[in-house]
């Protein structure tokens, strides 16, 4: 999947648990309003439903559930951009507003483990102590 769409889905889901959620929700609904105005009420309802799921996942420290929700929104956003390529610039602006500035491009880390594999990923310092 396009790294930007990965970042976009993660940013939208991350924003659902932030103080800036109302602004983010308004911006995301406006994006749909331009391409599919008839779908806006359903999208707004879905955003609120998924937000409740994200908050519950955060409370339970369930990263897997939160990641699954991000995947769902990556797909939705991808379909929206496929139907209306002009919306990509607006989505990029929204994502830039949702992602805290880091002084560079957003970091996207994707990892898959199987069997007895162990993965370590970090956006900053990491300490691993083997015993």
N, C-alpha and C positions, 0 to 999 in steps of 0.2 A: 504494500500500500504506500501511497505517496507520503513521504515524511511530514509534509505540511498537514495533511489530513489527520495523521496520527497526533500531531501536536494540537490541531484544532479540536478534535474530539476530547482529548485529555484536558485542554484548557476550559472547554465548556463545562465538562463534568466537575472539574476543580472549582470553577466559579460558583457552582451550585451550593457549595459549602462556605462561600465567602460573604463578607459584608457587602460586596458590590453586586450581589446577585440580582437585585431589582434592575439595575442598569443593564447588566448582561442579558437578562431575560428580554428586556425591551428591545435591545439591539438584535438579538437572535430572531425574535418575532418579526421585526422590521425586515430582516433579510428574507424571510419566507413571504412576507407581504408583497414584496416586489415581484417574486417569481410565481407564487401560488397563493393569492389572497384568500381563496376559498378554504385553504388548509390552516390558516392562522389560528382559529379557535382550537383545533385539535392539537396543533403544535404547542400552544400555550398550556393546554391541559397536560400534555405529555411532559413538558418541561417541569411543571409543578410535581407531577407524580414521580418523575425520576429524581427530582431534588429530594423528595422525602426518602427515596431509596438510598441516595448518596449520604444523606445525613445519618440514616440508620447504619449504613456500612461503616461510616467513620466512627460512629459511637461504638460499634462492635469491633473496630480495627480489622475489618474485612476488606483487605486490599483486592482480593480476587473479585468480589462483587463490584467494587468500584471500577476495576479495569474492564469488566464485562459491560458496564454501563457506558464507559468511554468508547468501547468498540462499537456499541450500538449507535452512538452519536457520530462516530467517524463515518459510518455507513450512511446515515441520514444526510450528513453534510456533504458527503461525496455524491450522493444522488442529486442533491440540490444543485451542486456546482455542475454536474453533468448536464442537468436540464437547463441551467442558466449560467454559462461560463462567465458572464459579466459579474456575477455575484462573488467570484473568487477574490477580487480586490477588496470588496466590502468585508468579506469573511476574514481576510488577512488583517484588515484594520481592527476588526472586533477582537481577534485573537491577540493582536499586539496589545490591545487595551486590557485584556484579561491576564496576560502573562507578565509577571513582574520583570522589570528591566534587569538584565544580568550583565550588561556591557557587551553583549555579543548575541549571536544567534541562540535560539532555544536548543537545549540539549534533549535529544530523543534517544532513549535507551530501550532496546528490545532484546530480550533474552528468552531462550527456551532451554529447559533442562529436562533430562530424562534419566531414568535409572537412578544411579547414585550420585549423579552430578551435583555440584554445588555452584551457585552463581553469586557473585558479589558485584554490585553496581552502586555507583555513588555519583552524585552531582557535586560533591565536595570531598572533604576529608573522610577517610574510612580507616578503621582499625580492625584488623582481624587477628584474633589470638587463637592459635592452635594449642591444644593440650593433648 
